[in-house]
Amino acid sequence: MERREILKAGMILTGGLLGSALYGCENSISKNEELKIKPKQTAAYEISSPLPFNYEMIDKMANLNDSLKKSKIVSFYNSIPYPLAKNLEDFQPSRGENRNIKSFKDFIKYVDYAKNKGFDFSYTLNSPKPFLESEFKQNEKYLYNLLDKLLESNIKKLKIANTQLLSILADKYPEFEISASTSFEYRNIEQYVNLFENYPNIKMIDVALDENRNFKFLKALKKMFPKVKIELMANESCLYACPARISHPGGMYCVYDCEKVMKKLDFVHICKARIIYPWDLPYYSAIGINNFKFMLGIRANVQIKKLMFFKDYLRMIDNGIGEYTAGEFLGEIFKFSHNYNFNKKVTLKEAKKYFPDINFFIKNGHKCAYECGIGCRYCYDCAQKLKEILS
């Protein structure tokens, strides 16, 4: 997207920069304007998932697609796991260990199998870790070798979270199509405007997890970049406002203790977490967001061994909440199982009314960054009610 197009879209979004200059700030978007969204599915939900290093699991996911009506698993993402990826650690985060993958050929056979089944694929070179020139010089041959092999294998989609790497790619490998990774952790539209100025071949934005309930931001982002796909992380149960969100995928040395904070927050962590409930997807679809990404609980774990959590979520989109218990829903689908002893008799249908309501965030989600715990106790109130019924 050209700078002129971005700025033109921005002028439309803000009511026109010239108009503001001539007629004053009252002609900009009103700070008190209440956002209203009527839920409506506007397209099939396109789901992305970690690529399993298992042919049988890929087959099961293809078969799952055949049973779905409102959503489809359309793409996989992954990268070479350790220990083979040791020399790539400056460029890609840890994707777990798999000693059966001893060469690029071992890795690519799963990609090719998935592509033959109709799935797309993106390689995740999305470590947000900045690297020194000396570090890059030491490992550049491994990076270039990987990129050459990806192109030879007709893999041209990369997820990136480092502008240094973007500059290298723009200079030496302009063939690649880029997704701006969740790990960029960008929180305002101007960051994306400036990013697109230098790297216009970005075709998808994976929004920072904490912004999942900031509907004013999401709607404005979609309006600013109408031709760019926006993808949201649907099921990651990470700590809301984790101060180590960038450093975690950048390395595993002296890792910040999220568990300590989650344990102290108790049910407040569940209510604050930026997971997306399956019954809330039509609200996102109504503003043009139909791409959703799945994890296995944490980003470092992408070794899919069971399909149950994935299957249950997607079938819930088609068939409703059914007879699931609230404990199954929170513990098995969203992995809130550690430190919780959910009452197994409480159904999801009974507990659902105590979950945070998306309509509250459509109206107030943009305030979470500065009012949570101070001017607003909504999630704390929801947590107390959930704890009373589920403990």
Residue, then its C-alpha position, 0 to 999 in steps of 0.5 A: m500500500e502506497r503512503r498516499e493511499i495510507l494517508k488518504a485512508g487516514m484522512i477519511l478515518t479521522g474526518g479529514l486532516l484539512g477539515s480539522a485544521l480549518y474547522g477545529c477539533e470538533n469535526s474529528i471523531s467524537k471521543n464520546e461516540e458510542l460504538k454499536i455492532k450488530p453481530k453478523q457472520t459476513a464470511a466463513y471464518e478462516i482458521s490458522s493453526p500450528l502445523p502438526f509434524n504428523y500425517e495422521m493429525i493433518d488428515k484429521m484436520a482435513n476431515l474436520n473441515d469436511s464436517l464444518k459449515k461456518s469455519k474452515i482451517v485454511s492455513f498452518y504455520n510453524s518453523i523448524p524445531y530444536p535442535l535443528a533450529k539452533n543456528l536460527e534462534d536469532f530469527q525465530p522463537s522456540r517452537g519446541e523440540n523434535r529430534n525426528i526432524k534432522s534436516f530441512k527435508d524432514f521438515i518440508k515433507y509435512v508442509d508439502y503433505a499439508k499443501n496437498k491436502g489443500f492447506d496454505f502455509s506460513y513460516t514463522l520467523n517471528s522472534p522479536k529479539p533485536f540482534l547485533e551486527s556481529e550476531f547477524k554476521q555469525n548466523e546470516k549464512y543459516l538464515y539465507n540458506l533457510l530462505d533459499k530453501l523456502l523459495e525452492s519449496n515454493i513457500k513465500k509467506l513469512k510471519i515476522a516480528n522484527t524490523q531489522l529482519l524486514s529490512i533484510l528481506a526487503d533488500k535481498y528477498p522481496e519475493f516473500e509475502i509478509s504477515a506482521s506478527t502478533s509479537f510486534e505488540y503494536r498498540n496504535i494505528e500509526q505504528y502500522v502506518n509507519l511500518f507499511e511505509n517501508y514494507p508495503n508487501i505486508k498482506m496480513i496483520d496479526v493483532a497484539l493479543d491484548e487488543n482483542r477486546n479493543f473494538k474501536f481500535l480493531k474497527a479503525l485498523k480495518k478501516m485504515f487497511p481495508k485490503v489487508k487481512i486482520e487476524l486475531m489470536a482466539n484461544e491463548s490464555c496468556l496473562y493479560a498485560c504480561p510485561a514480558r510478552i516480547s521477551h518471552p519469545g525472544g529467549m528462554y533465559c531468566v523467564y518472567d514468572c507469569e504463573k505467580v501472577m496468574k495464581k494470585l489473580d485466580f478467576v480474575h485472570i480467566c476474565k481478563a484473558r483476551i480469549i475469544y469465545p466462539w459465540d462472540l465471533p459474529y461481532y468480529s465478523a460484523i466489522g470485517i474480521n474473519n481470520f482467527k489464529f489458534m495456539l496450544g495454550i502458549r506460543a512456545n508449544v506448537q507440537i499438536k498431539k491431540l485435536m480435541f480442544f480445536k474440534d470442540y471450539l469449531r464445532m461449537i461455532d456450528n452447533g452451539i454450546g451443547e452439553y459442555t460443562a463450564g470446566e471442560f470449556l475453560g480447562e480443556i478448550f482454553k487451558f485454564s486448568h492449572n490451579y483450578n478445581f472446577n465444579k464438574k456439575v456446572t454446565l456451560k449453559e448455566a455459567k455462560k451468563y457470568f462470563p464477561d459480555i462482549n457488548f461491555f467491551i464493544k462500548n468500553g474495551h478501548k478504556c482497558a489500558y487506563e481504567c482497568g482496576i481503577g475506574c473499572r472493576y467489571c472483570y473483577d465482578c465477573a470473576q467473583k460470580l464465576k468463582e462462586i458458581l464454579s468453585 
